[in-house]
Amino acid sequence: MYTMGIDIGSTSSKAVILQDGAQLVATEVVQIGTGSSGPARVLDTILKKTGLDIGDMARIIATGYGRFTFEPAHHQYTEIRCQAKGNNFFCRSARLIIDIGGQDVKAIRLDEKGNVKQFFMNDKCAAGTGRFLEVMSRVMEVEIDQMDYYDERATDPATVSSTCAVFAESEVISQLAAGLLKENIIAGVHQSIASKACALAGRGVIEDELVLCGGVSKNQGVVRAIEKELNRKVFVAPMPQITGALGAAILAYEDVLKEVALKDNERQKG
């Protein structure tokens, strides 16, 4: 049985196809999100990659900002629920998820079965998100995938203290004008992201079994900053961008099983 999960975020669209709820058949990421051609493109790309047809999917679940606009989906679930399922797939012992996405940061506490116990979310400001990182990248004229390279060479990380993305941008521009090295400013930007994410997670209980996901967790400079903030190593999901889509595909499979079981019970009663 094939099921599909589609995660339509603010800056990217992700898709996962599962077989029998456990075997990863294919994953795909398109770096454009809701309100664009991204959802259609990621669907078309993953189907062409596998040689499957949309009719082969027993169930399609959508999640993310654009989940209600994805017409092929049979149902929609929140990012919180899908991230819990997806990260539990990769790390069964995880009890806390920090998800740093394009426009928000989420801290999700799980029980021993991977179910959501509590969550906190910062979606009121871009500070500490992927969008914030994009702005800083543009201001410093450094490609996002090169920021870790600069971070590694920092000797005296700058302090980026502003809690607002707009003010932080002005702060960084002032630091550049003052002659601070890009390496040190970028290390400071990463530390700013880490402190905001950890402060959000700290509103619950910081557990030892912590997993990072979301596109920003691909930046090793941010990962190192979070580890420094927490004073311990953290686990990064193997494919951190697709954990939401993976969780949606798992939930799609579980939904089909529940429907089959319900129909069997009705036939037995009949």
Secondary structure as UniProt FT lines:
FT   STRAND          2..8
FT   STRAND          13..19
FT   TURN            20..22
FT   STRAND          23..30
FT   TURN            34..37
FT   HELIX           38..50
FT   HELIX           54..56
FT   STRAND          57..63
FT   TURN            65..66
FT   HELIX           67..69
FT   TURN            71..72
FT   STRAND          75..76
FT   HELIX           79..90
FT   TURN            92..93
FT   STRAND          96..100
FT   STRAND          105..110
FT   TURN            112..113
FT   STRAND          116..122
FT   TURN            127..128
FT   HELIX           130..140
FT   HELIX           144..146
FT   HELIX           147..152
FT   HELIX           165..177
FT   TURN            178..179
FT   HELIX           182..201
FT   TURN            202..203
FT   STRAND          210..213
FT   HELIX           215..218
FT   HELIX           220..230
FT   STRAND          235..236
FT   TURN            240..241
FT   HELIX           243..269
//
